[in-house]
Amino acid sequence: MGRSLKHLVDLVNMLMDKGVGLKSLQDPIDTTNAQGRLVFNIFASLAEFDRDLIIERTQAGLSAARARGRTGGRPKGLNESAKKKALAAEALYAKGDMSVNGIAETLCISKATLYKYLRHQSVAIHAIKTPR
């Protein structure tokens, strides 16, 4: 409901100023009385604490992995299948007989992937006239 404990408490206070209370159907939260507000604030504090712990543990895990020489993310470059398609894309593009859409359809790739492959092959990209 809120991005942080402060945001959540501010939201509930704004609702209370407008005469709106918050009642949970499954939890003992009812901000129309003091006891319900206490329970609400305790739950909100615990949720924020848990979120902060998750962030700290994630950062510690990433740091430990980096210290062991591990890197995240997708490997750089192209796999063997993509390299073959990149070579074919380069050849078809250089020939100039097909449109960009035609090359992409022939190789069963998107236009964005076609351009990525051409950049990988260091091909100068220029406007191609669509064959009639």
N, CA, C and O of each residue as an XYZ file, in Angstrom:
528
protein
N       0.811     -1.185      0.000
C       0.000      0.000      0.000
C       0.863      1.260      0.000
O       0.466      2.294     -0.537
N       2.040      1.163      0.604
C       2.939      2.309      0.637
C       4.339      1.917      0.259
O       4.706      0.746      0.351
N       5.137      2.893     -0.172
C       6.510      2.613     -0.590
C       7.453      2.471      0.593
O       8.475      1.791      0.497
N       7.122      3.102      1.696
C       7.950      3.049      2.893
C       7.040      3.250      4.096
O       5.859      3.563      3.943
N       7.590      3.070      5.288
C       6.800      3.264      6.501
C       6.273      4.690      6.567
O       5.107      4.906      6.897
N       7.117      5.660      6.257
C       6.696      7.067      6.296
C       5.553      7.307      5.308
O       4.568      7.963      5.647
N       5.681      6.783      4.098
C       4.636      6.955      3.088
C       3.328      6.317      3.548
O       2.255      6.895      3.380
N       3.425      5.125      4.129
C       2.246      4.410      4.593
C       1.552      5.161      5.724
O       0.331      5.315      5.717
N       2.330      5.624      6.690
C       1.760      6.360      7.827
C       1.157      7.679      7.340
O       0.074      8.062      7.781
N       1.842      8.370      6.443
C       1.298      9.617      5.889
C      -0.021      9.360      5.158
O      -0.957     10.153      5.263
N      -0.091      8.261      4.423
C      -1.311      7.925      3.692
C      -2.469      7.653      4.651
O      -3.580      8.143      4.447
N      -2.202      6.868      5.700
C      -3.251      6.571      6.676
C      -3.672      7.845      7.407
O      -4.860      8.044      7.660
N      -2.716      8.708      7.748
C      -3.056      9.978      8.414
C      -3.902     10.865      7.498
O      -4.846     11.508      7.956
N      -3.569     10.900      6.216
C      -4.360     11.693      5.273
C      -5.790     11.152      5.190
O      -6.754     11.916      5.158
N      -5.911      9.816      5.156
C      -7.239      9.217      5.125
C      -8.015      9.530      6.402
O      -9.208      9.829      6.354
N      -7.331      9.461      7.541
C      -7.994      9.768      8.818
C      -8.459     11.212      8.861
O      -9.541     11.496      9.376
N      -7.645     12.150      8.319
C      -8.037     13.566      8.277
C      -9.309     13.758      7.455
O     -10.076     14.690      7.697
N      -9.528     12.884      6.494
C     -10.723     12.969      5.648
C     -11.867     12.129      6.200
O     -12.917     12.002      5.570
N     -11.653     11.550      7.396
C     -12.698     10.754      8.026
C     -12.797      9.336      7.502
O     -13.832      8.688      7.651
N     -11.722      8.846      6.887
C     -11.725      7.499      6.328
C     -10.847      6.607      7.193
O      -9.689      6.936      7.452
N     -11.386      5.492      7.636
C     -10.619      4.532      8.407
C     -10.228      3.362      7.532
O     -10.805      3.144      6.467
N      -9.251      2.618      7.985
C      -8.777      1.455      7.241
C      -9.067      0.222      8.080
O      -8.613      0.128      9.220
N      -9.820     -0.727      7.528
C     -10.125     -1.978      8.218
C      -9.701     -3.129      7.329
O     -10.037     -3.172      6.146
N      -8.967     -4.053      7.900
C      -8.562     -5.242      7.177
C      -9.566     -6.347      7.461
O     -10.006     -6.524      8.597
N      -9.920     -7.076      6.436
C     -10.870     -8.171      6.600
C     -10.202     -9.428      7.159
O     -10.873    -10.285      7.735
N      -8.876     -9.540      6.990
C      -8.189    -10.755      7.412
C      -7.223    -10.537      8.576
O      -6.779    -11.509      9.188
N      -6.895     -9.308      8.889
C      -5.943     -9.012      9.963
C      -6.625     -8.129     11.001
O      -7.626     -7.479     10.702
N      -6.089     -8.103     12.220
C      -6.704     -7.264     13.270
C      -6.313     -5.792     13.130
O      -5.815     -5.183     14.077
N      -6.541     -5.231     11.954
C      -6.180     -3.832     11.710
C      -7.455     -3.038     11.516
O      -8.276     -3.335     10.648
N      -7.596     -2.025     12.347
C      -8.736     -1.112     12.270
C      -8.232      0.241     12.745
O      -8.134      0.479     13.949
N      -7.913      1.125     11.816
C      -7.294      2.412     12.181
C      -8.294      3.417     12.749
O      -7.952      4.576     12.982
N      -9.520      2.970     12.968
C     -10.492      3.895     13.572
C     -10.371      3.902     15.093
O     -11.037      4.698     15.756
N      -9.527      3.023     15.665
C      -9.304      3.051     17.121
C      -7.803      2.958     17.413
O      -7.016      2.601     16.536
N      -7.419      3.276     18.636
C      -6.008      3.343     19.024
C      -5.315      1.986     18.911
O      -4.179      1.907     18.444
N      -5.986      0.931     19.330
C      -5.391     -0.398     19.276
C      -5.125     -0.816     17.828
O      -4.070     -1.376     17.532
N      -6.044     -0.557     16.953
C      -5.873     -0.892     15.544
C      -4.740     -0.109     14.907
O      -3.988     -0.649     14.096
N      -4.613      1.169     15.270
C      -3.503      1.981     14.748
C      -2.164      1.441     15.230
O      -1.190      1.441     14.478
N      -2.106      0.973     16.495
C      -0.867      0.394     17.024
C      -0.494     -0.854     16.226
O       0.653     -0.997     15.805
N      -1.447     -1.752     16.016
C      -1.181     -2.972     15.256
C      -0.744     -2.623     13.837
O       0.197     -3.216     13.309
N      -1.422     -1.665     13.225
C      -1.076     -1.217     11.871
C       0.369     -0.732     11.817
O       1.126     -1.125     10.929
N       0.755      0.126     12.772
C       2.121      0.666     12.788
C       3.162     -0.422     13.045
O       4.254     -0.374     12.480
N       2.840     -1.396     13.885
C       3.778     -2.499     14.143
C       3.961     -3.323     12.870
O       5.089     -3.634     12.486
N       2.851     -3.676     12.214
C       2.950     -4.438     10.971
C       3.729     -3.665      9.903
O       4.554     -4.240      9.193
N       3.467     -2.378      9.796
C       4.161     -1.554      8.803
C       5.662     -1.510      9.100
O       6.479     -1.599      8.183
N       6.026     -1.373     10.382
C       7.444     -1.339     10.764
C       8.120     -2.665     10.460
O       9.245     -2.689      9.960
N       7.442     -3.774     10.757
C       8.016     -5.087     10.476
C       8.186     -5.310      8.974
O       9.180     -5.891      8.540
N       7.229     -4.856      8.192
C       7.324     -5.008      6.738
C       8.505     -4.216      6.184
O       9.235     -4.706      5.322
N       8.692     -2.993      6.678
C       9.813     -2.179      6.204
C      11.139     -2.797      6.640
O      12.102     -2.804      5.873
N      11.192     -3.321      7.877
C      12.393     -3.978      8.373
C      12.738     -5.183      7.495
O      13.898     -5.366      7.125
N      11.738     -6.007      7.158
C      11.946     -7.177      6.325
C      12.457     -6.776      4.944
O      13.365     -7.410      4.406
N      11.878     -5.732      4.378
C      12.307     -5.246      3.062
C      13.771     -4.803      3.101
O      14.543     -5.112      2.194
N      14.145     -4.078      4.157
C      15.534     -3.619      4.300
C      16.491     -4.797      4.465
O      17.597     -4.777      3.923
N      16.070     -5.833      5.216
C      16.918     -7.024      5.376
C      17.140     -7.730      4.041
O      18.249     -8.171      3.741
N      16.093     -7.832      3.254
C      16.216     -8.472      1.935
C      17.205     -7.710      1.059
O      18.030     -8.317      0.377
N      17.121     -6.382      1.078
C      18.045     -5.555      0.298
C      19.481     -5.773      0.763
O      20.383     -5.945     -0.057
N      19.697     -5.765      2.089
C      21.048     -5.957      2.629
C      21.602     -7.328      2.249
O      22.759     -7.443      1.845
N      20.783     -8.358      2.377
C      21.246     -9.718      2.051
C      21.543     -9.866      0.561
O      22.509    -10.524      0.176
N      20.725     -9.263     -0.252
C      20.954     -9.323     -1.698
C      22.267     -8.640     -2.053
O      23.065     -9.184     -2.816
N      22.494     -7.450     -1.504
C      23.739     -6.726     -1.774
C      24.949     -7.507     -1.272
O      25.981     -7.552     -1.942
N      24.827     -8.122     -0.092
C      25.937     -8.913      0.458
C      26.212    -10.124     -0.435
O      27.369    -10.459     -0.687
N      25.158    -10.778     -0.912
C      25.329    -11.929     -1.795
C      25.990    -11.547     -3.105
O      26.868    -12.261     -3.588
N      25.574    -10.420     -3.690
C      26.185     -9.963     -4.938
C      27.656     -9.606     -4.732
O      28.500     -9.923     -5.570
N      27.958     -8.947     -3.615
C      29.353     -8.587     -3.313
C      30.208     -9.842     -3.132
O      31.333     -9.907     -3.628
N      29.672    -10.834     -2.423
C      30.418    -12.080     -2.204
C      30.651    -12.798     -3.538
O      31.733    -13.338     -3.771
N      29.658    -12.804     -4.397
C      29.811    -13.446     -5.709
C      30.867    -12.728     -6.537
O      31.687    -13.372     -7.192
N      30.853    -11.390     -6.512
C      31.871    -10.621     -7.251
C      33.266    -10.902     -6.703
O      34.228    -11.003     -7.466
N      33.378    -11.031     -5.368
C      34.676    -11.325     -4.754
C      35.203    -12.682     -5.191
O      36.415    -12.887     -5.254
N      34.290    -13.620     -5.496
C      34.699    -14.940     -5.979
C      34.925    -14.944     -7.488
O      35.228    -15.987     -8.067
N      34.779    -13.786     -8.124
C      35.032    -13.680     -9.550
C      33.821    -13.929    -10.426
O      33.954    -14.005    -11.648
N      32.652    -14.058     -9.838
C      31.434    -14.302    -10.618
C      30.862    -12.976    -11.101
O      30.886    -11.974    -10.387
N      30.362    -12.991    -12.294
C      29.682    -11.808    -12.813
C      28.277    -12.220    -13.218
O      28.045    -13.360    -13.620
N      27.364    -11.306    -13.111
C      25.986    -11.603    -13.459
C      25.681    -11.165    -14.875
O      26.501    -10.551    -15.557
N      24.481    -11.498    -15.290
C      24.019    -11.045    -16.591
C      24.331    -12.027    -17.708
O      24.961    -13.067    -17.511
N      23.877    -11.661    -18.849
C      24.051    -12.480    -20.043
C      25.486    -12.352    -20.551
O      26.064    -11.267    -20.479
N      26.066    -13.428    -21.059
C      27.423    -13.346    -21.612
C      27.477    -12.352    -22.777
O      26.514    -12.218    -23.533
N      28.592    -11.668    -22.913
C      28.780    -10.704    -23.996
C      28.985    -11.433    -25.309
O      29.479    -12.560    -25.337
N      28.608    -10.787    -26.382
C      28.825    -11.347    -27.710
C      27.670    -12.214    -28.161
O      26.581    -12.174    -27.590
N      27.926    -13.000    -29.196
C      26.902    -13.846    -29.794
C      27.271    -15.319    -29.644
O      28.448    -15.681    -29.643
N      26.243    -16.165    -29.518
C      26.512    -17.600    -29.499
C      26.751    -18.075    -30.934
O      26.647    -17.291    -31.878
N      27.067    -19.341    -31.090
C      27.437    -19.859    -32.421
C      26.300    -19.719    -33.437
O      26.540    -19.339    -34.583
N      25.085    -20.020    -33.034
C      23.946    -19.907    -33.940
C      23.742    -18.454    -34.381
O      23.481    -18.181    -35.552
N      23.865    -17.535    -33.428
C      23.691    -16.116    -33.746
C      24.818    -15.619    -34.648
O      24.591    -14.780    -35.520
N      26.039    -16.134    -34.443
C      27.164    -15.727    -35.299
C      26.911    -16.129    -36.756
O      27.214    -15.377    -37.683
N      26.349    -17.332    -36.938
C      26.045    -17.793    -38.296
C      24.983    -16.902    -38.937
O      25.090    -16.537    -40.108
N      23.960    -16.557    -38.159
C      22.914    -15.681    -38.684
C      23.465    -14.287    -38.958
O      23.048    -13.632    -39.913
N      24.400    -13.830    -38.128
C      25.006    -12.515    -38.332
C      25.794    -12.488    -39.644
O      25.747    -11.503    -40.379
N      26.513    -13.569    -39.932
C      27.242    -13.653    -41.201
C      26.280    -13.665    -42.388
O      26.517    -13.002    -43.398
N      25.185    -14.431    -42.254
C      24.188    -14.482    -43.324
C      23.529    -13.115    -43.494
O      23.285    -12.675    -44.618
N      23.242    -12.452    -42.385
C      22.624    -11.120    -42.443
C      23.549    -10.141    -43.140
O      23.108     -9.322    -43.946
N      24.830    -10.228    -42.828
C      25.811     -9.336    -43.454
C      25.844     -9.563    -44.972
O      25.854     -8.612    -45.754
N      25.860    -10.817    -45.365
C      25.920    -11.138    -46.796
C      24.666    -10.664    -47.523
O      24.764    -10.055    -48.589
N      23.500    -10.933    -46.967
C      22.247    -10.515    -47.594
C      22.137     -8.992    -47.644
O      21.655     -8.427    -48.626
N      22.580     -8.345    -46.592
C      22.504     -6.884    -46.525
C      23.444     -6.249    -47.548
O      23.089     -5.288    -48.230
N      24.657     -6.810    -47.638
C      25.655     -6.272    -48.575
C      25.218     -6.466    -50.022
O      25.504     -5.625    -50.875
N      24.533     -7.561    -50.303
C      24.063     -7.831    -51.662
C      23.071     -6.767    -52.117
O      23.078     -6.365    -53.280
N      22.214     -6.308    -51.195
C      21.307     -5.206    -51.497
C      20.054     -5.571    -52.254
O      19.303     -4.681    -52.654
N      19.799     -6.857    -52.467
C      18.617     -7.280    -53.219
C      17.350     -7.335    -52.377
O      16.242     -7.301    -52.912
N      17.511     -7.419    -51.062
C      16.363     -7.596    -50.175
C      16.209     -6.398    -49.250
O      17.173     -5.707    -48.922
N      14.965     -6.176    -48.842
C      14.708     -5.124    -47.859
C      15.120     -5.630    -46.478
O      15.348     -6.824    -46.285
N      15.210     -4.720    -45.537
C      15.536     -5.088    -44.163
C      14.473     -6.053    -43.627
O      14.795     -7.049    -42.979
N      13.208     -5.744    -43.907
C      12.132     -6.638    -43.469
C      12.280     -8.028    -44.098
O      12.072     -9.040    -43.428
N      12.636     -8.073    -45.373
C      12.811     -9.345    -46.062
C      13.940    -10.168    -45.473
O      13.813    -11.380    -45.299
N      15.053     -9.500    -45.165
C      16.190    -10.198    -44.558
C      15.785    -10.755    -43.197
O      16.074    -11.908    -42.878
N      15.112     -9.925    -42.398
C      14.690    -10.351    -41.063
C      13.740    -11.541    -41.145
O      13.866    -12.496    -40.378
N      12.793    -11.483    -42.074
C      11.852    -12.594    -42.241
C      12.561    -13.862    -42.711
O      12.248    -14.956    -42.240
N      13.498    -13.727    -43.622
C      14.245    -14.880    -44.139
C      15.025    -15.570    -43.020
O      15.085    -16.798    -42.957
N      15.619    -14.766    -42.143
C      16.436    -15.319    -41.059
C      15.630    -15.619    -39.800
O      16.171    -16.107    -38.808
N      14.320    -15.321    -39.850
C      13.424    -15.545    -38.696
C      13.902    -14.789    -37.457
O      13.959    -15.340    -36.358
N      14.244    -13.510    -37.658
C      14.658    -12.639    -36.562
C      13.912    -11.317    -36.690
O      13.331    -11.023    -37.735
N      13.929    -10.528    -35.630
C      13.293     -9.216    -35.688
C      14.234     -8.221    -36.373
O      15.426     -8.481    -36.537
N      13.675     -7.087    -36.763
C      14.519     -6.047    -37.371
C      15.559     -5.554    -36.370
O      16.702     -5.287    -36.739
N      15.162     -5.433    -35.101
C      16.109     -4.977    -34.070
C      17.286     -5.940    -33.961
O      18.435     -5.514    -33.844
N      16.997     -7.240    -33.999
C      18.071     -8.239    -33.935
C      18.936     -8.172    -35.182
O      20.157     -8.305    -35.096
N      18.317     -7.968    -36.339
C      19.081     -7.826    -37.584
C      20.082     -6.679    -37.466
O      21.257     -6.838    -37.794
N      19.614     -5.527    -36.999
C      20.515     -4.379    -36.841
C      21.603     -4.664    -35.805
O      22.742     -4.226    -35.964
N      21.255     -5.393    -34.751
C      22.258     -5.766    -33.747
C      23.338     -6.640    -34.387
O      24.529     -6.438    -34.146
N      22.921     -7.608    -35.201
C      23.871     -8.478    -35.880
C      24.748     -7.688    -36.847
O      25.952     -7.926    -36.934
N      24.147     -6.755    -37.568
C      24.934     -5.944    -38.509
C      25.957     -5.086    -37.764
O      27.100     -4.954    -38.204
N      25.546     -4.506    -36.639
C      26.506     -3.727    -35.831
C      27.621     -4.629    -35.318
O      28.781     -4.217    -35.291
N      27.292     -5.847    -34.914
C      28.289     -6.799    -34.435
C      29.310     -7.108    -35.525
O      30.492     -7.303    -35.242
N      28.847     -7.152    -36.763
C      29.715     -7.428    -37.906
C      30.392     -6.152    -38.423
O      31.115     -6.202    -39.418
N      30.168     -5.014    -37.762
C      30.733     -3.711    -38.145
C      30.303     -3.290    -39.545
O      31.097     -2.727    -40.299
N      29.064     -3.560    -39.889
C      28.520     -3.178    -41.185
C      27.973     -1.776    -41.101
O      27.246     -1.443    -40.165
N      28.316     -0.950    -42.073
C      27.780      0.414    -42.140
C      26.324      0.303    -42.581
O      26.029     -0.232    -43.650
N      25.428      0.808    -41.758
C      23.996      0.699    -42.047
C      23.543      1.930    -42.803
O      23.792      3.063    -42.390
N      22.869      1.687    -43.920
C      22.380      2.791    -44.756
C      20.936      2.478    -45.164
O      20.443      1.368    -44.964
N      20.289      3.463    -45.728
C      18.901      3.273    -46.162
C      18.884      2.385    -47.396
O      19.613      2.623    -48.359
N      18.036      1.352    -47.354
C      17.890      0.458    -48.505
C      16.547      0.749    -49.146
O      15.525      0.852    -48.467
N      16.565      0.876    -50.442
C      15.306      1.051    -51.164
C      14.605     -0.294    -51.241
O      15.230     -1.320    -51.512
N      13.316     -0.278    -51.001
C      12.524     -1.494    -51.065
C      12.381     -1.931    -52.512
O      11.944     -1.142    -53.349
N      12.743     -3.192    -52.832
C      12.591     -3.656    -54.214
C      11.123     -3.714    -54.600
O      10.256     -3.995    -53.773
N      10.859     -3.439    -55.884
C       9.466     -3.433    -56.344
C       9.128     -4.687    -57.031
O       7.997     -4.858    -57.484
